[in-house]
């Protein structure tokens, strides 16, 4: 499964629970908050000041 910028964080976590470790490493500590379930990776990266391309590369590794 390729992880894309449009994927919702909730969807990612349901389909690839091991991605939580990568998200936390990039500074997304609010994985469990309700809004993260409806937020795309692109939106979350923007809010947290994270380089989206680096995040996607790490998640797809």
Rosetta blueprint (number, residue, H / E / L):
1 X L
2 X L
3 X L
4 X L
5 X L
6 X L
7 X L
8 X E
9 X H
10 X H
11 X H
12 X H
13 X H
14 X H
15 X H
16 X L
17 X L
18 X L
19 X H
20 X H
21 X H
22 X H
23 X H
24 X H
25 X H
26 X L
27 X L
28 X L
29 X L
30 X L
31 X L
32 X L
33 X L
34 X H
35 X H
36 X H
37 X H
38 X H
39 X L
40 X E
41 X H
42 X H
43 X H
44 X H
45 X H
46 X H
47 X H
48 X H
49 X L
50 X L
51 X L
52 X H
53 X H
54 X H
55 X H
56 X H
57 X H
58 X H
59 X H
60 X H
61 X L
